[in-house]
Structure formats: C-alpha cells, structure tokens
Amino acid sequence: MDGKLRYTLMLRVYGEEKIFGPGIAELLEHVDELHSLRKATMEMGMAYSKAWSIVKNAENALGFPLLETKTGGKGGGCAVLTERGRAFLNAYRQFESVVHAYADEIFLELFGQD
C-alpha cells in the first residue's frame, strides 16, 4: 500500500435521536461570527429551512435554546448564541478535541504510523 494509513472519526451526541454533531457545531460557529442564521447558511451552502429545522430539533431535544433571534426590520435581524448554547458548543468542541487526541495516540500505537 502506498502512503500512510489514516482514519476518520466523527462525533455525534444522541438522545433518542441525533441531537448534535459537526454540522450544527459549524453552523453555530458561523452564526456566532456573522450574527445571522441566514448568512451562516449561505456561508455553508445550506438551505435556511434545513438549518432552522436542525437548530429547533436540537433545542427541543436538549431542552434549552441554542440561539436567540431578533426578526429583521429596518436594521435587519440578528442571531446570537445563548449562554447555554455557547457552553454546549464549547463542551462539544472540547470533547471532540480530547477524543481526537486520544484516538491519534491509539492509532499510532496500534498501526505504527507517524
């Protein structure tokens, strides 16, 4: 085999169904940066209705809002992460980082790649 071995690892949080994963994490990070769900969806090439559905499903499953939104008007609308939404996103990213670091270590140990 040419080249090095590699692996992929994608972490998702489940309740009764999938609640949170890399897609919604990226979406929330774009909202945080752009202060707009619509702009975040445009950045990701995602339909606004799909994004809204993903966020609402996650909020319902988690039992708290991830986003606080203000409808447009003369100055336009905005969206910001709630305090709990930001904390959950940060916890997810931290969990992801720790799991990936451990997986890298074990992969190297078992497969001898560097």
N, CA, C and O of each residue as an XYZ file, in Angstrom:
456
protein
N       0.844     -1.192      0.000
C       0.000      0.000      0.000
C       0.882      1.245      0.000
O       1.813      1.346      0.799
N       0.596      2.179     -0.881
C       1.344      3.432     -0.934
C       0.722      4.437      0.040
O      -0.495      4.472      0.222
N       1.551      5.226      0.641
C       1.061      6.289      1.511
C       0.822      5.796      2.927
O       0.931      4.607      3.228
N       0.500      6.734      3.766
C       0.266      6.437      5.167
C      -1.187      6.068      5.400
O      -2.078      6.499      4.669
N      -1.408      5.274      6.414
C      -2.774      4.969      6.834
C      -3.347      6.180      7.550
O      -2.617      6.967      8.154
N      -4.606      6.310      7.477
C      -5.294      7.387      8.204
C      -6.659      6.882      8.627
O      -7.095      5.810      8.207
N      -7.311      7.641      9.440
C      -8.652      7.276      9.892
C      -9.501      8.535      9.935
O      -8.996      9.655      9.867
N     -10.790      8.322     10.048
C     -11.696      9.448     10.274
C     -12.539      9.119     11.499
O     -12.833      7.958     11.784
N     -12.904     10.137     12.189
C     -13.692      9.995     13.396
C     -14.648     11.177     13.459
O     -14.220     12.331     13.469
N     -15.932     10.889     13.501
C     -16.924     11.947     13.564
C     -17.784     11.704     14.808
O     -18.391     10.643     14.956
N     -17.829     12.680     15.682
C     -18.558     12.529     16.942
C     -19.919     13.196     16.866
O     -20.057     14.334     16.419
N     -20.910     12.458     17.313
C     -22.274     12.974     17.373
C     -22.832     12.705     18.762
O     -22.503     11.697     19.387
N     -23.667     13.599     19.237
C     -24.325     13.451     20.526
C     -25.761     13.024     20.253
O     -26.467     13.631     19.448
N     -26.174     11.964     20.944
C     -27.519     11.416     20.754
C     -28.313     11.485     22.043
O     -27.760     11.393     23.140
N     -29.610     11.647     21.894
C     -30.590     11.413     22.940
C     -31.354     10.218     22.413
O     -30.784      9.141     22.236
N     -32.638     10.398     22.162
C     -33.384      9.347     21.470
C     -32.987      9.309     20.001
O     -33.019      8.251     19.372
N     -32.618     10.445     19.464
C     -32.129     10.568     18.093
C     -30.899     11.465     18.110
O     -30.519     11.996     19.153
N     -30.272     11.631     16.924
C     -29.102     12.507     16.845
C     -29.511     13.925     17.219
O     -30.506     14.455     16.725
N     -28.724     14.525     18.099
C     -29.006     15.880     18.576
C     -27.987     16.880     18.053
O     -28.347     17.978     17.628
N     -26.720     16.502     18.083
C     -25.657     17.475     17.847
C     -24.464     16.777     17.233
O     -24.121     15.657     17.613
N     -23.829     17.448     16.278
C     -22.651     16.884     15.642
C     -21.851     17.979     14.978
O     -22.070     19.160     15.247
N     -20.923     17.603     14.113
C     -20.043     18.596     13.497
C     -20.770     19.608     12.622
O     -20.335     20.756     12.525
N     -21.861     19.213     11.987
C     -22.594     20.136     11.114
C     -23.236     21.277     11.874
O     -23.066     22.442     11.513
N     -23.973     20.952     12.926
C     -24.626     22.011     13.703
C     -23.582     22.826     14.468
O     -23.769     24.023     14.686
N     -22.485     22.185     14.875
C     -21.415     22.936     15.545
C     -20.852     23.996     14.600
O     -20.659     25.149     14.987
N     -20.592     23.590     13.356
C     -20.082     24.554     12.367
C     -21.106     25.655     12.106
O     -20.747     26.828     12.005
N     -22.365     25.282     11.997
C     -23.420     26.268     11.777
C     -23.451     27.296     12.906
O     -23.516     28.499     12.653
N     -23.406     26.826     14.143
C     -23.429     27.747     15.286
C     -22.190     28.635     15.322
O     -22.276     29.802     15.705
N     -21.052     28.101     14.932
C     -19.836     28.923     14.880
C     -19.964     30.022     13.829
O     -19.510     31.145     14.046
N     -20.577     29.705     12.700
C     -20.797     30.737     11.680
C     -21.799     31.779     12.166
O     -21.622     32.972     11.920
N     -22.847     31.336     12.852
C     -23.807     32.289     13.422
C     -23.100     33.207     14.407
O     -23.330     34.416     14.420
N     -22.244     32.625     15.227
C     -21.516     33.411     16.221
C     -20.644     34.472     15.558
O     -20.528     35.593     16.052
N     -20.043     34.110     14.451
C     -19.161     35.026     13.718
C     -19.954     36.080     12.940
O     -19.583     37.254     12.915
N     -21.049     35.648     12.307
C     -21.779     36.521     11.383
C     -23.023     37.172     11.990
O     -23.593     38.090     11.399
N     -23.444     36.705     13.159
C     -24.633     37.222     13.852
C     -25.902     37.096     13.008
O     -26.802     37.933     13.078
N     -25.949     36.025     12.210
C     -27.095     35.819     11.333
C     -27.177     34.356     10.936
O     -26.209     33.786     10.432
N     -28.338     33.750     11.164
C     -28.543     32.374     10.727
C     -28.572     32.308      9.205
O     -28.022     31.382      8.609
N     -29.202     33.271      8.589
C     -29.273     33.281      7.120
C     -27.871     33.382      6.496
O     -27.548     32.643      5.566
N     -27.049     34.293      7.010
C     -25.681     34.429      6.485
C     -24.869     33.162      6.744
O     -24.062     32.757      5.908
N     -25.082     32.543      7.895
C     -24.375     31.296      8.221
C     -24.744     30.202      7.229
O     -23.878     29.448      6.785
N     -26.025     30.110      6.879
C     -26.448     29.078      5.929
C     -25.871     29.355      4.552
O     -25.496     28.425      3.838
N     -25.796     30.623      4.173
C     -25.213     30.973      2.879
C     -23.732     30.588      2.848
O     -23.236     30.077      1.844
N     -23.042     30.838      3.948
C     -21.623     30.500      4.059
C     -21.394     28.996      3.889
O     -20.387     28.566      3.327
N     -22.352     28.208      4.387
C     -22.217     26.753      4.347
C     -22.879     26.116      3.124
O     -22.724     24.917      2.892
N     -23.612     26.906      2.345
C     -24.341     26.340      1.215
C     -25.488     25.463      1.669
O     -25.778     24.444      1.041
N     -26.140     25.843      2.746
C     -27.226     25.072      3.341
C     -28.534     25.848      3.214
O     -28.547     27.075      3.317
N     -29.603     25.148      2.997
C     -30.913     25.798      2.937
C     -31.265     26.350      4.313
O     -31.048     25.691      5.330
N     -31.809     27.563      4.338
C     -32.182     28.210      5.587
C     -33.189     27.358      6.346
O     -33.090     27.208      7.564
N     -34.163     26.797      5.624
C     -35.199     25.983      6.275
C     -34.590     24.744      6.933
O     -35.028     24.334      8.008
N     -33.585     24.150      6.292
C     -32.911     22.988      6.872
C     -32.176     23.388      8.148
O     -32.259     22.694      9.161
N     -31.467     24.497      8.096
C     -30.728     24.969      9.265
C     -31.672     25.260     10.422
O     -31.403     24.885     11.564
N     -32.772     25.925     10.123
C     -33.748     26.263     11.157
C     -34.292     24.983     11.787
O     -34.448     24.912     13.006
N     -34.578     23.983     10.975
C     -35.092     22.707     11.449
C     -34.069     21.987     12.330
O     -34.422     21.445     13.377
N     -32.812     21.982     11.910
C     -31.746     21.337     12.684
C     -31.600     22.006     14.041
O     -31.491     21.326     15.061
N     -31.595     23.320     14.061
C     -31.453     24.060     15.319
C     -32.646     23.797     16.228
O     -32.469     23.527     17.416
N     -33.853     23.872     15.689
C     -35.063     23.662     16.505
C     -35.120     22.246     17.061
O     -35.483     22.055     18.222
N     -34.766     21.248     16.250
C     -34.759     19.859     16.724
C     -33.750     19.676     17.855
O     -34.040     19.006     18.846
N     -32.568     20.271     17.709
C     -31.550     20.189     18.759
C     -32.037     20.882     20.027
O     -31.887     20.346     21.125
N     -32.618     22.064     19.880
C     -33.124     22.798     21.044
C     -34.202     22.000     21.767
O     -34.203     21.926     22.996
N     -35.111     21.407     21.016
C     -36.181     20.608     21.630
C     -35.609     19.409     22.373
O     -36.050     19.100     23.481
N     -34.644     18.739     21.782
C     -34.049     17.570     22.419
C     -33.219     17.952     23.645
O     -33.232     17.237     24.647
N     -32.504     19.065     23.575
C     -31.664     19.498     24.684
C     -32.468     20.151     25.804
O     -32.069     20.107     26.968
N     -33.585     20.749     25.454
C     -34.419     21.398     26.459
C     -34.033     22.832     26.755
O     -34.461     23.395     27.763
N     -33.227     23.432     25.887
C     -32.870     24.845     26.043
C     -32.535     25.421     24.675
O     -32.126     24.693     23.770
N     -32.711     26.747     24.526
C     -32.412     27.377     23.237
C     -30.908     27.499     23.002
O     -30.140     27.788     23.919
N     -30.514     27.274     21.766
C     -29.127     27.460     21.350
C     -28.915     28.867     20.818
O     -27.844     29.453     20.977
N     -29.958     29.402     20.179
C     -29.885     30.717     19.554
C     -30.955     31.635     20.105
O     -32.044     31.202     20.482
N     -30.623     32.893     20.142
C     -31.589     33.950     20.418
C     -31.665     34.764     19.136
O     -30.651     35.259     18.644
N     -32.863     34.899     18.601
C     -33.008     35.602     17.324
C     -33.882     36.836     17.486
O     -34.745     36.917     18.360
N     -33.617     37.785     16.608
C     -34.412     39.011     16.534
C     -34.791     39.157     15.070
O     -33.924     39.180     14.197
N     -36.079     39.255     14.804
C     -36.512     39.369     13.408
C     -36.116     40.695     12.810
O     -35.974     41.711     13.491
N     -35.945     40.641     11.510
C     -35.485     41.816     10.770
C     -36.440     42.982     10.861
O     -37.601     42.835     11.240
N     -35.962     44.061     10.529
C     -36.683     45.321     10.464
C     -35.830     46.227      9.624
O     -35.181     45.783      8.677
N     -35.826     47.483      9.960
C     -35.023     48.436      9.199
C     -33.536     48.069      9.234
O     -32.855     48.139      8.211
N     -33.035     47.678     10.407
C     -31.625     47.323     10.535
C     -31.347     45.857     10.256
O     -30.191     45.437     10.304
N     -32.369     45.068      9.967
C     -32.187     43.639      9.728
C     -32.230     42.858     11.026
O     -32.126     43.429     12.112
N     -32.382     41.555     10.906
C     -32.444     40.695     12.073
C     -31.051     40.283     12.514
O     -30.047     40.623     11.887
N     -31.020     39.546     13.604
C     -29.747     39.030     14.065
C     -29.989     37.748     14.840
O     -31.109     37.464     15.265
N     -28.954     36.999     15.014
C     -28.992     35.782     15.808
C     -27.701     35.704     16.602
O     -26.621     35.987     16.083
N     -27.818     35.323     17.849
C     -26.656     35.138     18.711
C     -26.826     33.843     19.484
O     -27.945     33.390     19.726
N     -25.706     33.258     19.866
C     -25.757     32.070     20.696
C     -26.197     32.458     22.099
O     -25.775     33.481     22.639
N     -27.051     31.624     22.677
C     -27.403     31.844     24.078
C     -26.210     31.421     24.929
O     -25.290     30.767     24.436
N     -26.226     31.786     26.178
C     -25.144     31.406     27.080
C     -25.031     29.880     27.164
O     -23.930     29.333     27.107
N     -26.171     29.198     27.299
C     -26.151     27.726     27.357
C     -25.760     27.128     26.014
O     -25.087     26.099     25.965
N     -26.177     27.765     24.926
C     -25.802     27.296     23.599
C     -24.303     27.381     23.392
O     -23.692     26.454     22.859
N     -23.712     28.477     23.807
C     -22.256     28.671     23.693
C     -21.524     27.646     24.572
O     -20.522     27.064     24.154
N     -22.026     27.434     25.777
C     -21.400     26.467     26.690
C     -21.475     25.054     26.112
O     -20.511     24.293     26.209
N     -22.613     24.699     25.512
C     -22.762     23.364     24.926
C     -21.831     23.203     23.728
O     -21.176     22.171     23.581
N     -21.772     24.220     22.877
C     -20.881     24.189     21.716
C     -19.427     24.051     22.175
O     -18.677     23.253     21.614
N     -19.027     24.814     23.180
C     -17.660     24.735     23.690
C     -17.364     23.358     24.284
O     -16.277     22.816     24.083
N     -18.332     22.790     25.017
C     -18.154     21.458     25.598
C     -18.018     20.417     24.489
O     -17.189     19.511     24.584
N     -18.827     20.543     23.444
C     -18.746     19.613     22.318
C     -17.378     19.702     21.648
O     -16.761     18.671     21.379
N     -16.900     20.894     21.377
C     -15.598     21.072     20.723
C     -14.460     20.570     21.617
O     -13.486     20.002     21.122
N     -14.581     20.778     22.921
C     -13.559     20.289     23.843
C     -13.571     18.757     23.870
O     -12.512     18.132     23.828
N     -14.749     18.155     23.938
C     -14.888     16.700     23.902
C     -14.282     16.146     22.611
O     -13.538     15.165     22.623
N     -14.616     16.790     21.514
C     -14.108     16.387     20.200
C     -12.571     16.421     20.187
O     -11.934     15.489     19.695
N     -11.992     17.467     20.714
C     -10.546     17.636     20.740
C      -9.869     16.543     21.575
O      -8.861     15.970     21.161
N     -10.430     16.266     22.741
C      -9.857     15.254     23.628
C      -9.957     13.867     22.991
O      -8.997     13.097     23.025
N     -11.106     13.553     22.416
C     -11.294     12.243     21.791
C     -10.362     12.079     20.595
O      -9.769     11.016     20.411
N     -10.230     13.120     19.787
C      -9.331     13.055     18.629
C      -7.868     12.881     19.062
O      -7.126     12.115     18.447
N      -7.463     13.577     20.098
C      -6.084     13.443     20.581
C      -5.827     12.020     21.066
O      -4.785     11.435     20.769
N      -6.771     11.472     21.807
C      -6.623     10.111     22.297
C      -6.644      9.123     21.130
O      -5.846      8.186     21.103
N      -7.537      9.317     20.177
C      -7.618      8.439     19.007
C      -6.319      8.488     18.203
O      -5.852      7.453     17.726
N      -5.736      9.661     18.048
C      -4.454      9.784     17.340
C      -3.378      8.953     18.034
O      -2.608      8.240     17.389
N      -3.341      9.058     19.351
C      -2.345      8.328     20.136
C      -2.531      6.815     19.974
O      -1.558      6.098     19.740
N      -3.730      6.339     20.090
C      -4.018      4.910     19.978
C      -3.773      4.426     18.547
O      -3.246      3.332     18.342
N      -4.149      5.230     17.573
C      -3.918      4.860     16.172
C      -2.433      4.648     15.918
O      -2.034      3.656     15.308
N      -1.621      5.584     16.386
C      -0.158      5.463     16.210
C       0.374      4.209     16.921
O       1.227      3.492     16.397
N      -0.144      3.974     18.104
C       0.286      2.811     18.870
C      -0.067      1.496     18.147
O       0.751      0.578     18.083
N      -1.265      1.420     17.617
C      -1.737      0.167     17.019
C      -1.290     -0.038     15.568
O      -1.083     -1.170     15.130
N      -1.145      1.055     14.834
C      -0.830      0.946     13.422
C       0.589      1.408     13.068
O       1.027      1.257     11.927
N       1.297      1.967     14.042
C       2.687      2.333     13.848
C       2.945      3.399     12.801
O       4.037      3.443     12.234
N       1.992      4.243     12.531
C       2.181      5.317     11.554
C       2.701      6.560     12.257
O       2.349      6.822     13.407
N       3.539      7.326     11.566
C       3.946      8.627     12.111
C       3.981      9.671     11.057
O       4.303     10.825     11.341
